[in-house]
């Protein structure tokens, strides 16, 4: 549904948000190494997020990336729209057309009504979920796993 580029972007933004605020910028090699993602490809994705005011990008030996916005102000929808565009929210699942054009193509897409409901749920989910929510969920997940190993 979302591209690998978009998945990488979300993972990287979560990773950057998890870094201590006193650590400054997080370097691309650290991000790509820790997330096991290709550095040049990830750099292009993160530059795109910086261009759209999600991240701050600084070049040079002390450069790297940090969040421009607070994690609770960045939704999954923001990232998906920047990286993948709005096609997944506007295009028909079977026809190569926008769903607003469906009047003339409706008879060709037997999934339109079902997918339209799912699309609305996805938009709602992506609009509601913030990077903050995902960081907290990851922290809780890690806390639960560390507690299990202690017991």
Secondary structure by P-SEA (a helix, b strand, c coil): cccaaaaaaaaaaaaaaacccccccccaaaaaaaacccaaaaaaaaaaaaaaccbbbbbcccbbbbbccccccccaaaaaaaacccccccccccccccccccccccccccaaaaaaaaaaaaaaaaaaccaaaaaaaaaaaaaaaaaaaac
